[in-house]
Amino acid sequence: MSPLQSQSRPSVRPYRPTDRAGVADICVRTAYEGGDSREVYPDLELMPSIFADPYCRLEPELAFVLDDGAGRPVGYVLGTADTERFVKDFRETWIPLVAGRHPDPAGTPRTPSEEMLRLLHTPERMLVPELAAYPAHLHIDLLPDRQRRGHGRELMNAFLAALHERGVPAVHLGMVTANTSARAFYDRLGFHEIQVPDPGPLTYLGRSTAATP
């Protein structure tokens, strides 16, 4: 294999600060039930400010990207080893950084964007008693043309290994129930459903941090 061919192969690597724009773009293009969210949430900074940027800022050692071989992120996995601590840091450190651009809506949210803004300003929503045995949580996304090629498993393995090395026993995630293709992916990786009262549009899944099957 020539050096050029070798460089063009996608690979998983740790997140770098220069990846921020690429990670944000992936988030936007996958944030609406696994698909492009731009028509639903026109502020392209909103979804990354909730589901990507705070993880890269607060816990960068648990952020990994799928590099396309030329330095560009085309997928990522992000998360925290300790959801309770993360919520505290989100409240005390992250919200003050973004509240000027993304203020908490007054009253009942009236639009999809306002609903997301309310989520941004209520990080305590992540503290679900039934998830206490799964202290870590994650978000994983790949651009559509990079899916179904085994890259999601590679990203997940990197994240699980990092958690396992830290002595974290288990991890959870919340996925939009309507995203059936994502559920099939998680099922293949050994995740199981966690029963949570009134989960709304989400399904909660969890598994140990041992290597994927």
Biotite code that builds the C-alpha atoms (Angstrom):
import biotite.structure as struc

atoms = struc.array([
    struc.Atom([0.000, 0.000, 0.000], chain_id="A", res_id=1, res_name="MET", atom_name="CA", element="C"),
    struc.Atom([1.375, 3.405, -0.944], chain_id="A", res_id=2, res_name="SER", atom_name="CA", element="C"),
    struc.Atom([1.787, 6.202, 1.646], chain_id="A", res_id=3, res_name="PRO", atom_name="CA", element="C"),
    struc.Atom([-1.049, 8.125, -0.043], chain_id="A", res_id=4, res_name="LEU", atom_name="CA", element="C"),
    struc.Atom([-3.432, 5.181, 0.244], chain_id="A", res_id=5, res_name="GLN", atom_name="CA", element="C"),
    struc.Atom([-2.442, 4.659, 3.867], chain_id="A", res_id=6, res_name="SER", atom_name="CA", element="C"),
    struc.Atom([-3.127, 8.318, 4.698], chain_id="A", res_id=7, res_name="GLN", atom_name="CA", element="C"),
    struc.Atom([-6.586, 8.140, 3.127], chain_id="A", res_id=8, res_name="SER", atom_name="CA", element="C"),
    struc.Atom([-7.832, 5.374, 5.421], chain_id="A", res_id=9, res_name="ARG", atom_name="CA", element="C"),
    struc.Atom([-10.250, 6.527, 8.152], chain_id="A", res_id=10, res_name="PRO", atom_name="CA", element="C"),
    struc.Atom([-9.023, 5.941, 11.692], chain_id="A", res_id=11, res_name="SER", atom_name="CA", element="C"),
    struc.Atom([-10.112, 6.696, 15.249], chain_id="A", res_id=12, res_name="VAL", atom_name="CA", element="C"),
    struc.Atom([-7.969, 9.147, 17.193], chain_id="A", res_id=13, res_name="ARG", atom_name="CA", element="C"),
    struc.Atom([-8.285, 11.444, 20.224], chain_id="A", res_id=14, res_name="PRO", atom_name="CA", element="C"),
    struc.Atom([-10.104, 14.735, 19.784], chain_id="A", res_id=15, res_name="TYR", atom_name="CA", element="C"),
    struc.Atom([-8.029, 17.853, 19.120], chain_id="A", res_id=16, res_name="ARG", atom_name="CA", element="C"),
    struc.Atom([-9.154, 21.472, 19.702], chain_id="A", res_id=17, res_name="PRO", atom_name="CA", element="C"),
    struc.Atom([-8.870, 22.049, 15.943], chain_id="A", res_id=18, res_name="THR", atom_name="CA", element="C"),
    struc.Atom([-11.622, 19.440, 15.438], chain_id="A", res_id=19, res_name="ASP", atom_name="CA", element="C"),
    struc.Atom([-14.247, 21.669, 17.048], chain_id="A", res_id=20, res_name="ARG", atom_name="CA", element="C"),
    struc.Atom([-15.879, 22.949, 13.814], chain_id="A", res_id=21, res_name="ALA", atom_name="CA", element="C"),
    struc.Atom([-15.915, 19.490, 12.259], chain_id="A", res_id=22, res_name="GLY", atom_name="CA", element="C"),
    struc.Atom([-17.481, 17.907, 15.326], chain_id="A", res_id=23, res_name="VAL", atom_name="CA", element="C"),
    struc.Atom([-20.109, 20.660, 15.470], chain_id="A", res_id=24, res_name="ALA", atom_name="CA", element="C"),
    struc.Atom([-20.986, 20.084, 11.810], chain_id="A", res_id=25, res_name="ASP", atom_name="CA", element="C"),
    struc.Atom([-21.413, 16.340, 12.376], chain_id="A", res_id=26, res_name="ILE", atom_name="CA", element="C"),
    struc.Atom([-23.655, 17.087, 15.341], chain_id="A", res_id=27, res_name="CYS", atom_name="CA", element="C"),
    struc.Atom([-25.868, 19.388, 13.264], chain_id="A", res_id=28, res_name="VAL", atom_name="CA", element="C"),
    struc.Atom([-26.116, 16.893, 10.392], chain_id="A", res_id=29, res_name="ARG", atom_name="CA", element="C"),
    struc.Atom([-27.181, 14.044, 12.685], chain_id="A", res_id=30, res_name="THR", atom_name="CA", element="C"),
    struc.Atom([-29.134, 15.781, 15.464], chain_id="A", res_id=31, res_name="ALA", atom_name="CA", element="C"),
    struc.Atom([-32.689, 15.294, 14.211], chain_id="A", res_id=32, res_name="TYR", atom_name="CA", element="C"),
    struc.Atom([-33.585, 11.634, 14.748], chain_id="A", res_id=33, res_name="GLU", atom_name="CA", element="C"),
    struc.Atom([-30.207, 10.734, 13.280], chain_id="A", res_id=34, res_name="GLY", atom_name="CA", element="C"),
    struc.Atom([-30.581, 13.072, 10.296], chain_id="A", res_id=35, res_name="GLY", atom_name="CA", element="C"),
    struc.Atom([-29.915, 16.678, 9.293], chain_id="A", res_id=36, res_name="ASP", atom_name="CA", element="C"),
    struc.Atom([-31.313, 19.154, 11.821], chain_id="A", res_id=37, res_name="SER", atom_name="CA", element="C"),
    struc.Atom([-30.758, 22.431, 9.965], chain_id="A", res_id=38, res_name="ARG", atom_name="CA", element="C"),
    struc.Atom([-34.354, 22.975, 8.910], chain_id="A", res_id=39, res_name="GLU", atom_name="CA", element="C"),
    struc.Atom([-35.658, 22.252, 12.396], chain_id="A", res_id=40, res_name="VAL", atom_name="CA", element="C"),
    struc.Atom([-32.969, 24.131, 14.365], chain_id="A", res_id=41, res_name="TYR", atom_name="CA", element="C"),
    struc.Atom([-31.685, 26.962, 12.122], chain_id="A", res_id=42, res_name="PRO", atom_name="CA", element="C"),
    struc.Atom([-29.117, 28.239, 14.648], chain_id="A", res_id=43, res_name="ASP", atom_name="CA", element="C"),
    struc.Atom([-26.212, 25.971, 13.762], chain_id="A", res_id=44, res_name="LEU", atom_name="CA", element="C"),
    struc.Atom([-24.542, 26.558, 17.138], chain_id="A", res_id=45, res_name="GLU", atom_name="CA", element="C"),
    struc.Atom([-27.511, 25.388, 19.195], chain_id="A", res_id=46, res_name="LEU", atom_name="CA", element="C"),
    struc.Atom([-27.318, 21.609, 18.995], chain_id="A", res_id=47, res_name="MET", atom_name="CA", element="C"),
    struc.Atom([-23.512, 21.458, 19.351], chain_id="A", res_id=48, res_name="PRO", atom_name="CA", element="C"),
    struc.Atom([-23.810, 23.704, 22.417], chain_id="A", res_id=49, res_name="SER", atom_name="CA", element="C"),
    struc.Atom([-25.930, 21.014, 24.078], chain_id="A", res_id=50, res_name="ILE", atom_name="CA", element="C"),
    struc.Atom([-24.685, 17.701, 22.747], chain_id="A", res_id=51, res_name="PHE", atom_name="CA", element="C"),
    struc.Atom([-21.065, 18.171, 21.592], chain_id="A", res_id=52, res_name="ALA", atom_name="CA", element="C"),
    struc.Atom([-19.148, 21.262, 22.694], chain_id="A", res_id=53, res_name="ASP", atom_name="CA", element="C"),
    struc.Atom([-19.584, 20.865, 26.473], chain_id="A", res_id=54, res_name="PRO", atom_name="CA", element="C"),
    struc.Atom([-18.100, 17.359, 26.374], chain_id="A", res_id=55, res_name="TYR", atom_name="CA", element="C"),
    struc.Atom([-15.110, 18.497, 24.322], chain_id="A", res_id=56, res_name="CYS", atom_name="CA", element="C"),
    struc.Atom([-14.592, 21.397, 26.700], chain_id="A", res_id=57, res_name="ARG", atom_name="CA", element="C"),
    struc.Atom([-15.218, 19.682, 30.034], chain_id="A", res_id=58, res_name="LEU", atom_name="CA", element="C"),
    struc.Atom([-13.920, 16.153, 29.371], chain_id="A", res_id=59, res_name="GLU", atom_name="CA", element="C"),
    struc.Atom([-11.759, 16.203, 26.227], chain_id="A", res_id=60, res_name="PRO", atom_name="CA", element="C"),
    struc.Atom([-9.875, 13.057, 27.273], chain_id="A", res_id=61, res_name="GLU", atom_name="CA", element="C"),
    struc.Atom([-13.077, 11.094, 26.572], chain_id="A", res_id=62, res_name="LEU", atom_name="CA", element="C"),
    struc.Atom([-13.641, 12.566, 23.104], chain_id="A", res_id=63, res_name="ALA", atom_name="CA", element="C"),
    struc.Atom([-12.618, 10.593, 20.025], chain_id="A", res_id=64, res_name="PHE", atom_name="CA", element="C"),
    struc.Atom([-13.101, 11.316, 16.336], chain_id="A", res_id=65, res_name="VAL", atom_name="CA", element="C"),
    struc.Atom([-13.144, 9.250, 13.178], chain_id="A", res_id=66, res_name="LEU", atom_name="CA", element="C"),
    struc.Atom([-10.532, 10.968, 11.006], chain_id="A", res_id=67, res_name="ASP", atom_name="CA", element="C"),
    struc.Atom([-11.134, 10.649, 7.245], chain_id="A", res_id=68, res_name="ASP", atom_name="CA", element="C"),
    struc.Atom([-7.404, 10.206, 6.667], chain_id="A", res_id=69, res_name="GLY", atom_name="CA", element="C"),
    struc.Atom([-6.832, 13.854, 5.799], chain_id="A", res_id=70, res_name="ALA", atom_name="CA", element="C"),
    struc.Atom([-7.420, 15.296, 9.262], chain_id="A", res_id=71, res_name="GLY", atom_name="CA", element="C"),
    struc.Atom([-11.163, 15.938, 8.925], chain_id="A", res_id=72, res_name="ARG", atom_name="CA", element="C"),
    struc.Atom([-13.566, 14.479, 11.509], chain_id="A", res_id=73, res_name="PRO", atom_name="CA", element="C"),
    struc.Atom([-16.363, 12.449, 9.934], chain_id="A", res_id=74, res_name="VAL", atom_name="CA", element="C"),
    struc.Atom([-17.631, 10.878, 13.146], chain_id="A", res_id=75, res_name="GLY", atom_name="CA", element="C"),
    struc.Atom([-17.193, 11.136, 16.892], chain_id="A", res_id=76, res_name="TYR", atom_name="CA", element="C"),
    struc.Atom([-17.942, 9.682, 20.281], chain_id="A", res_id=77, res_name="VAL", atom_name="CA", element="C"),
    struc.Atom([-18.111, 12.021, 23.280], chain_id="A", res_id=78, res_name="LEU", atom_name="CA", element="C"),
    struc.Atom([-19.097, 11.540, 26.865], chain_id="A", res_id=79, res_name="GLY", atom_name="CA", element="C"),
    struc.Atom([-18.367, 11.687, 30.537], chain_id="A", res_id=80, res_name="THR", atom_name="CA", element="C"),
    struc.Atom([-17.142, 9.165, 33.081], chain_id="A", res_id=81, res_name="ALA", atom_name="CA", element="C"),
    struc.Atom([-19.335, 10.646, 35.823], chain_id="A", res_id=82, res_name="ASP", atom_name="CA", element="C"),
    struc.Atom([-22.717, 12.070, 34.892], chain_id="A", res_id=83, res_name="THR", atom_name="CA", element="C"),
    struc.Atom([-23.325, 13.621, 38.310], chain_id="A", res_id=84, res_name="GLU", atom_name="CA", element="C"),
    struc.Atom([-20.054, 15.539, 38.203], chain_id="A", res_id=85, res_name="ARG", atom_name="CA", element="C"),
    struc.Atom([-20.631, 16.496, 34.579], chain_id="A", res_id=86, res_name="PHE", atom_name="CA", element="C"),
    struc.Atom([-24.019, 18.005, 35.405], chain_id="A", res_id=87, res_name="VAL", atom_name="CA", element="C"),
    struc.Atom([-22.411, 20.126, 38.104], chain_id="A", res_id=88, res_name="LYS", atom_name="CA", element="C"),
    struc.Atom([-19.684, 21.317, 35.729], chain_id="A", res_id=89, res_name="ASP", atom_name="CA", element="C"),
    struc.Atom([-22.259, 21.946, 33.002], chain_id="A", res_id=90, res_name="PHE", atom_name="CA", element="C"),
    struc.Atom([-24.248, 24.153, 35.369], chain_id="A", res_id=91, res_name="ARG", atom_name="CA", element="C"),
    struc.Atom([-21.309, 26.026, 36.872], chain_id="A", res_id=92, res_name="GLU", atom_name="CA", element="C"),
    struc.Atom([-18.883, 26.241, 33.945], chain_id="A", res_id=93, res_name="THR", atom_name="CA", element="C"),
    struc.Atom([-20.595, 25.607, 30.621], chain_id="A", res_id=94, res_name="TRP", atom_name="CA", element="C"),
    struc.Atom([-23.880, 27.507, 30.856], chain_id="A", res_id=95, res_name="ILE", atom_name="CA", element="C"),
    struc.Atom([-22.190, 30.814, 31.774], chain_id="A", res_id=96, res_name="PRO", atom_name="CA", element="C"),
    struc.Atom([-20.094, 30.502, 28.602], chain_id="A", res_id=97, res_name="LEU", atom_name="CA", element="C"),
    struc.Atom([-23.067, 30.115, 26.251], chain_id="A", res_id=98, res_name="VAL", atom_name="CA", element="C"),
    struc.Atom([-26.035, 31.759, 27.991], chain_id="A", res_id=99, res_name="ALA", atom_name="CA", element="C"),
    struc.Atom([-25.446, 35.055, 26.211], chain_id="A", res_id=100, res_name="GLY", atom_name="CA", element="C"),
    struc.Atom([-26.001, 33.504, 22.790], chain_id="A", res_id=101, res_name="ARG", atom_name="CA", element="C"),
    struc.Atom([-28.483, 30.879, 23.995], chain_id="A", res_id=102, res_name="HIS", atom_name="CA", element="C"),
    struc.Atom([-30.692, 32.411, 26.731], chain_id="A", res_id=103, res_name="PRO", atom_name="CA", element="C"),
    struc.Atom([-33.212, 30.360, 28.647], chain_id="A", res_id=104, res_name="ASP", atom_name="CA", element="C"),
    struc.Atom([-36.625, 30.981, 27.006], chain_id="A", res_id=105, res_name="PRO", atom_name="CA", element="C"),
    struc.Atom([-39.182, 32.739, 29.171], chain_id="A", res_id=106, res_name="ALA", atom_name="CA", element="C"),
    struc.Atom([-42.280, 30.691, 29.940], chain_id="A", res_id=107, res_name="GLY", atom_name="CA", element="C"),
    struc.Atom([-43.289, 27.532, 28.109], chain_id="A", res_id=108, res_name="THR", atom_name="CA", element="C"),
    struc.Atom([-41.144, 26.759, 25.041], chain_id="A", res_id=109, res_name="PRO", atom_name="CA", element="C"),
    struc.Atom([-43.117, 27.453, 21.859], chain_id="A", res_id=110, res_name="ARG", atom_name="CA", element="C"),
    struc.Atom([-40.763, 26.220, 19.130], chain_id="A", res_id=111, res_name="THR", atom_name="CA", element="C"),
    struc.Atom([-38.396, 23.260, 18.675], chain_id="A", res_id=112, res_name="PRO", atom_name="CA", element="C"),
    struc.Atom([-35.454, 25.607, 19.209], chain_id="A", res_id=113, res_name="SER", atom_name="CA", element="C"),
    struc.Atom([-36.902, 26.907, 22.463], chain_id="A", res_id=114, res_name="GLU", atom_name="CA", element="C"),
    struc.Atom([-37.410, 23.337, 23.637], chain_id="A", res_id=115, res_name="GLU", atom_name="CA", element="C"),
    struc.Atom([-33.706, 22.693, 23.026], chain_id="A", res_id=116, res_name="MET", atom_name="CA", element="C"),
    struc.Atom([-32.772, 25.905, 24.817], chain_id="A", res_id=117, res_name="LEU", atom_name="CA", element="C"),
    struc.Atom([-34.709, 24.719, 27.836], chain_id="A", res_id=118, res_name="ARG", atom_name="CA", element="C"),
    struc.Atom([-32.758, 21.435, 27.737], chain_id="A", res_id=119, res_name="LEU", atom_name="CA", element="C"),
    struc.Atom([-29.525, 23.422, 27.623], chain_id="A", res_id=120, res_name="LEU", atom_name="CA", element="C"),
    struc.Atom([-30.505, 25.298, 30.771], chain_id="A", res_id=121, res_name="HIS", atom_name="CA", element="C"),
    struc.Atom([-31.683, 22.222, 32.698], chain_id="A", res_id=122, res_name="THR", atom_name="CA", element="C"),
    struc.Atom([-28.694, 19.859, 32.792], chain_id="A", res_id=123, res_name="PRO", atom_name="CA", element="C"),
    struc.Atom([-30.168, 18.239, 35.898], chain_id="A", res_id=124, res_name="GLU", atom_name="CA", element="C"),
    struc.Atom([-32.474, 16.353, 33.493], chain_id="A", res_id=125, res_name="ARG", atom_name="CA", element="C"),
    struc.Atom([-29.497, 14.009, 33.017], chain_id="A", res_id=126, res_name="MET", atom_name="CA", element="C"),
    struc.Atom([-29.743, 12.820, 36.628], chain_id="A", res_id=127, res_name="LEU", atom_name="CA", element="C"),
    struc.Atom([-32.135, 9.889, 36.357], chain_id="A", res_id=128, res_name="VAL", atom_name="CA", element="C"),
    struc.Atom([-32.219, 7.629, 39.443], chain_id="A", res_id=129, res_name="PRO", atom_name="CA", element="C"),
    struc.Atom([-32.688, 4.455, 37.393], chain_id="A", res_id=130, res_name="GLU", atom_name="CA", element="C"),
    struc.Atom([-29.362, 5.168, 35.644], chain_id="A", res_id=131, res_name="LEU", atom_name="CA", element="C"),
    struc.Atom([-27.268, 5.397, 38.809], chain_id="A", res_id=132, res_name="ALA", atom_name="CA", element="C"),
    struc.Atom([-25.594, 2.034, 38.169], chain_id="A", res_id=133, res_name="ALA", atom_name="CA", element="C"),
    struc.Atom([-24.435, 3.379, 34.771], chain_id="A", res_id=134, res_name="TYR", atom_name="CA", element="C"),
    struc.Atom([-22.492, 6.498, 35.839], chain_id="A", res_id=135, res_name="PRO", atom_name="CA", element="C"),
    struc.Atom([-20.961, 7.312, 32.454], chain_id="A", res_id=136, res_name="ALA", atom_name="CA", element="C"),
    struc.Atom([-22.918, 8.448, 29.403], chain_id="A", res_id=137, res_name="HIS", atom_name="CA", element="C"),
    struc.Atom([-22.105, 9.088, 25.758], chain_id="A", res_id=138, res_name="LEU", atom_name="CA", element="C"),
    struc.Atom([-23.119, 10.537, 22.404], chain_id="A", res_id=139, res_name="HIS", atom_name="CA", element="C"),
    struc.Atom([-21.929, 8.934, 19.166], chain_id="A", res_id=140, res_name="ILE", atom_name="CA", element="C"),
    struc.Atom([-22.568, 10.200, 15.625], chain_id="A", res_id=141, res_name="ASP", atom_name="CA", element="C"),
    struc.Atom([-21.186, 9.577, 12.157], chain_id="A", res_id=142, res_name="LEU", atom_name="CA", element="C"),
    struc.Atom([-21.894, 11.325, 8.876], chain_id="A", res_id=143, res_name="LEU", atom_name="CA", element="C"),
    struc.Atom([-24.313, 9.247, 6.762], chain_id="A", res_id=144, res_name="PRO", atom_name="CA", element="C"),
    struc.Atom([-21.722, 8.151, 4.208], chain_id="A", res_id=145, res_name="ASP", atom_name="CA", element="C"),
    struc.Atom([-19.519, 6.791, 7.010], chain_id="A", res_id=146, res_name="ARG", atom_name="CA", element="C"),
    struc.Atom([-22.179, 4.662, 8.627], chain_id="A", res_id=147, res_name="GLN", atom_name="CA", element="C"),
    struc.Atom([-22.553, 0.869, 8.329], chain_id="A", res_id=148, res_name="ARG", atom_name="CA", element="C"),
    struc.Atom([-18.839, 0.375, 7.704], chain_id="A", res_id=149, res_name="ARG", atom_name="CA", element="C"),
    struc.Atom([-17.750, -0.716, 11.161], chain_id="A", res_id=150, res_name="GLY", atom_name="CA", element="C"),
    struc.Atom([-16.548, 2.737, 12.189], chain_id="A", res_id=151, res_name="HIS", atom_name="CA", element="C"),
    struc.Atom([-19.209, 3.117, 14.862], chain_id="A", res_id=152, res_name="GLY", atom_name="CA", element="C"),
    struc.Atom([-17.937, -0.020, 16.569], chain_id="A", res_id=153, res_name="ARG", atom_name="CA", element="C"),
    struc.Atom([-14.358, 1.313, 16.383], chain_id="A", res_id=154, res_name="GLU", atom_name="CA", element="C"),
    struc.Atom([-15.402, 4.575, 18.026], chain_id="A", res_id=155, res_name="LEU", atom_name="CA", element="C"),
    struc.Atom([-17.394, 2.783, 20.691], chain_id="A", res_id=156, res_name="MET", atom_name="CA", element="C"),
    struc.Atom([-14.506, 0.437, 21.467], chain_id="A", res_id=157, res_name="ASN", atom_name="CA", element="C"),
    struc.Atom([-12.176, 3.408, 21.964], chain_id="A", res_id=158, res_name="ALA", atom_name="CA", element="C"),
    struc.Atom([-14.619, 5.087, 24.330], chain_id="A", res_id=159, res_name="PHE", atom_name="CA", element="C"),
    struc.Atom([-15.400, 1.942, 26.318], chain_id="A", res_id=160, res_name="LEU", atom_name="CA", element="C"),
    struc.Atom([-11.708, 1.156, 26.684], chain_id="A", res_id=161, res_name="ALA", atom_name="CA", element="C"),
    struc.Atom([-11.029, 4.651, 28.022], chain_id="A", res_id=162, res_name="ALA", atom_name="CA", element="C"),
    struc.Atom([-13.819, 4.267, 30.573], chain_id="A", res_id=163, res_name="LEU", atom_name="CA", element="C"),
    struc.Atom([-12.674, 0.776, 31.555], chain_id="A", res_id=164, res_name="HIS", atom_name="CA", element="C"),
    struc.Atom([-9.139, 2.039, 32.164], chain_id="A", res_id=165, res_name="GLU", atom_name="CA", element="C"),
    struc.Atom([-10.599, 4.615, 34.562], chain_id="A", res_id=166, res_name="ARG", atom_name="CA", element="C"),
    struc.Atom([-12.471, 1.943, 36.497], chain_id="A", res_id=167, res_name="GLY", atom_name="CA", element="C"),
    struc.Atom([-15.919, 3.056, 35.327], chain_id="A", res_id=168, res_name="VAL", atom_name="CA", element="C"),
    struc.Atom([-18.174, -0.043, 35.418], chain_id="A", res_id=169, res_name="PRO", atom_name="CA", element="C"),
    struc.Atom([-21.004, 0.880, 33.062], chain_id="A", res_id=170, res_name="ALA", atom_name="CA", element="C"),
    struc.Atom([-22.300, 3.504, 30.641], chain_id="A", res_id=171, res_name="VAL", atom_name="CA", element="C"),
    struc.Atom([-25.713, 4.660, 29.446], chain_id="A", res_id=172, res_name="HIS", atom_name="CA", element="C"),
    struc.Atom([-27.164, 6.716, 26.622], chain_id="A", res_id=173, res_name="LEU", atom_name="CA", element="C"),
    struc.Atom([-30.506, 8.188, 25.721], chain_id="A", res_id=174, res_name="GLY", atom_name="CA", element="C"),
    struc.Atom([-31.661, 7.777, 22.126], chain_id="A", res_id=175, res_name="MET", atom_name="CA", element="C"),
    struc.Atom([-34.714, 9.051, 20.297], chain_id="A", res_id=176, res_name="VAL", atom_name="CA", element="C"),
    struc.Atom([-37.015, 6.034, 20.201], chain_id="A", res_id=177, res_name="THR", atom_name="CA", element="C"),
    struc.Atom([-38.036, 6.784, 16.606], chain_id="A", res_id=178, res_name="ALA", atom_name="CA", element="C"),
    struc.Atom([-34.454, 6.283, 15.416], chain_id="A", res_id=179, res_name="ASN", atom_name="CA", element="C"),
    struc.Atom([-34.791, 2.536, 14.815], chain_id="A", res_id=180, res_name="THR", atom_name="CA", element="C"),
    struc.Atom([-31.537, 2.203, 12.875], chain_id="A", res_id=181, res_name="SER", atom_name="CA", element="C"),
    struc.Atom([-29.623, 3.573, 15.856], chain_id="A", res_id=182, res_name="ALA", atom_name="CA", element="C"),
    struc.Atom([-31.362, 1.083, 18.142], chain_id="A", res_id=183, res_name="ARG", atom_name="CA", element="C"),
    struc.Atom([-30.268, -1.782, 15.907], chain_id="A", res_id=184, res_name="ALA", atom_name="CA", element="C"),
    struc.Atom([-26.689, -0.510, 16.081], chain_id="A", res_id=185, res_name="PHE", atom_name="CA", element="C"),
    struc.Atom([-26.720, -0.361, 19.880], chain_id="A", res_id=186, res_name="TYR", atom_name="CA", element="C"),
    struc.Atom([-28.308, -3.793, 20.121], chain_id="A", res_id=187, res_name="ASP", atom_name="CA", element="C"),
    struc.Atom([-25.447, -5.231, 18.059], chain_id="A", res_id=188, res_name="ARG", atom_name="CA", element="C"),
    struc.Atom([-22.974, -3.693, 20.480], chain_id="A", res_id=189, res_name="LEU", atom_name="CA", element="C"),
    struc.Atom([-24.512, -5.331, 23.508], chain_id="A", res_id=190, res_name="GLY", atom_name="CA", element="C"),
    struc.Atom([-26.603, -2.489, 24.919], chain_id="A", res_id=191, res_name="PHE", atom_name="CA", element="C"),
    struc.Atom([-29.822, -3.344, 26.733], chain_id="A", res_id=192, res_name="HIS", atom_name="CA", element="C"),
    struc.Atom([-32.852, -1.242, 27.569], chain_id="A", res_id=193, res_name="GLU", atom_name="CA", element="C"),
    struc.Atom([-33.101, 0.379, 30.988], chain_id="A", res_id=194, res_name="ILE", atom_name="CA", element="C"),
    struc.Atom([-36.636, 0.950, 32.220], chain_id="A", res_id=195, res_name="GLN", atom_name="CA", element="C"),
    struc.Atom([-37.182, 4.587, 33.182], chain_id="A", res_id=196, res_name="VAL", atom_name="CA", element="C"),
    struc.Atom([-40.592, 5.988, 34.218], chain_id="A", res_id=197, res_name="PRO", atom_name="CA", element="C"),
    struc.Atom([-42.003, 8.521, 31.734], chain_id="A", res_id=198, res_name="ASP", atom_name="CA", element="C"),
    struc.Atom([-38.983, 8.649, 29.417], chain_id="A", res_id=199, res_name="PRO", atom_name="CA", element="C"),
    struc.Atom([-40.792, 10.842, 26.884], chain_id="A", res_id=200, res_name="GLY", atom_name="CA", element="C"),
    struc.Atom([-39.417, 10.481, 23.340], chain_id="A", res_id=201, res_name="PRO", atom_name="CA", element="C"),
    struc.Atom([-36.282, 8.709, 24.554], chain_id="A", res_id=202, res_name="LEU", atom_name="CA", element="C"),
    struc.Atom([-35.232, 5.135, 25.156], chain_id="A", res_id=203, res_name="THR", atom_name="CA", element="C"),
    struc.Atom([-32.427, 4.601, 27.657], chain_id="A", res_id=204, res_name="TYR", atom_name="CA", element="C"),
    struc.Atom([-29.838, 1.913, 26.986], chain_id="A", res_id=205, res_name="LEU", atom_name="CA", element="C"),
    struc.Atom([-26.864, 0.706, 28.990], chain_id="A", res_id=206, res_name="GLY", atom_name="CA", element="C"),
    struc.Atom([-24.054, -1.808, 29.102], chain_id="A", res_id=207, res_name="ARG", atom_name="CA", element="C"),
    struc.Atom([-20.818, -2.572, 30.927], chain_id="A", res_id=208, res_name="SER", atom_name="CA", element="C"),
    struc.Atom([-17.581, -0.991, 29.786], chain_id="A", res_id=209, res_name="THR", atom_name="CA", element="C"),
    struc.Atom([-16.026, -4.371, 29.009], chain_id="A", res_id=210, res_name="ALA", atom_name="CA", element="C"),
    struc.Atom([-15.019, -4.917, 25.378], chain_id="A", res_id=211, res_name="ALA", atom_name="CA", element="C"),
    struc.Atom([-17.837, -5.067, 22.850], chain_id="A", res_id=212, res_name="THR", atom_name="CA", element="C"),
    struc.Atom([-18.966, -8.503, 21.659], chain_id="A", res_id=213, res_name="PRO", atom_name="CA", element="C"),
])
